[in-house]
Amino acid sequence: MSLYAEFLADAKEEIADFGIAGQTFDGSLTFKAMLSDPVQNQVFGPGGFNHETLHTVRLPAVTASWSLPDGSIGASGPTLSGDVPVAAFALGKKLTFGDRNLRISSRIHKAGSAWITLTVIEDSQ
């Protein structure tokens, strides 16, 4: 068994225990992921300093849909294609977690890693 397969099984188990439901803004991909607590950030832009609320989203890097042990959806489709996160997780794309609309501002995935990590900003700002 590969190290990736072992880590992916652990990632899926963590999502089963701690994941919350999310989806792409257009609803084409639903998934469970871990969403961090909000972090306040200050950026300099037109008109001076602006406040942003950031989160980190972690989800398993899978090449096909998968289900959780209780039968619910872990991911309705692949989150990884050709060892690269799918286009739905490109910079600037939007995600929804409950009533939170989030925009992807950075993406991290190392080849062979069981996780995709996204930094997102609340889109209402």
C-alpha positions in Angstrom: 0.0 0.0 0.0 1.3 3.4 -0.9 1.9 6.1 1.7 -0.6 8.4 -0.2 -3.3 5.7 0.2 -2.6 5.5 4.0 -2.7 9.2 4.4 -5.8 9.6 2.3 -7.6 7.1 4.5 -6.7 9.2 7.5 -7.8 12.4 5.8 -11.2 10.8 5.0 -11.5 9.7 8.6 -10.8 13.2 9.8 -13.4 14.6 7.5 -16.0 12.0 8.7 -15.3 13.2 12.3 -14.9 17.0 11.8 -16.0 17.9 8.3 -18.8 20.3 7.5 -20.8 20.5 4.2 -19.6 22.8 1.5 -20.1 23.2 -2.2 -18.9 25.2 -5.2 -20.8 28.4 -5.8 -22.6 26.9 -8.8 -23.4 23.7 -6.8 -21.6 21.4 -9.3 -19.4 19.8 -6.6 -20.5 19.1 -3.0 -18.0 18.0 -0.4 -17.2 17.9 3.3 -14.2 19.8 4.5 -12.6 21.3 7.6 -13.1 25.1 7.9 -10.8 27.0 10.3 -11.8 29.6 12.7 -11.9 33.1 11.1 -8.7 35.2 11.1 -8.8 38.9 10.8 -6.4 40.4 8.3 -5.6 44.0 7.3 -4.7 44.9 3.8 -3.7 48.2 2.2 -5.8 49.1 -0.8 -7.6 51.9 -2.5 -8.9 54.2 0.2 -6.6 53.0 2.9 -6.5 49.9 5.1 -9.3 47.3 4.7 -10.2 44.4 7.0 -10.6 40.9 5.6 -11.8 37.7 7.3 -9.8 34.7 6.2 -10.4 30.9 6.7 -8.4 27.8 5.7 -10.3 25.0 4.1 -8.8 21.5 4.0 -10.3 18.7 2.0 -9.1 15.3 0.9 -7.4 15.1 -2.5 -9.5 12.4 -4.2 -9.7 11.4 -7.9 -13.3 10.1 -7.6 -16.5 10.7 -5.6 -16.6 9.0 -2.2 -19.0 8.5 0.7 -18.6 8.7 4.4 -19.2 5.6 6.6 -22.7 6.9 7.5 -23.6 7.0 3.7 -23.5 10.7 3.3 -21.4 12.4 0.6 -17.7 12.9 1.3 -17.3 14.4 -2.2 -19.8 14.3 -5.1 -16.9 14.1 -7.6 -13.1 14.3 -7.8 -11.2 17.1 -6.1 -8.0 16.2 -7.9 -7.3 15.6 -11.6 -3.9 14.7 -12.9 -2.4 15.5 -9.5 -3.7 19.1 -9.7 -6.8 20.4 -7.9 -9.9 20.6 -10.2 -10.8 23.9 -11.9 -13.6 24.5 -9.3 -10.8 25.2 -6.8 -8.9 27.8 -8.9 -8.0 31.2 -7.5 -10.9 33.6 -7.5 -13.6 30.8 -7.6 -16.3 30.8 -4.9 -17.3 28.2 -2.3 -20.3 28.1 0.0 -20.4 26.7 3.6 -23.8 27.3 5.1 -24.4 31.0 4.9 -20.8 31.8 4.3 -19.8 32.8 0.7 -16.0 32.4 0.3 -13.6 33.3 -2.5 -10.4 31.3 -3.0 -7.3 33.5 -2.6 -4.6 30.8 -2.5 -4.3 27.0 -3.0 -1.8 24.5 -1.8 -1.4 20.9 -3.0 1.8 19.0 -3.1 2.1 16.1 -5.5 1.3 12.9 -3.6 -0.4 14.7 -0.7 -3.7 13.5 0.7 -4.9 17.1 1.3 -5.8 20.2 -0.7 -5.5 23.4 1.4 -7.3 26.5 0.3 -7.1 30.0 1.8 -10.4 31.7 1.4 -11.7 35.2 2.1 -15.3 36.0 3.0 -16.8 37.3 -0.2 -19.0 39.9 1.5 -16.0 42.1 2.0 
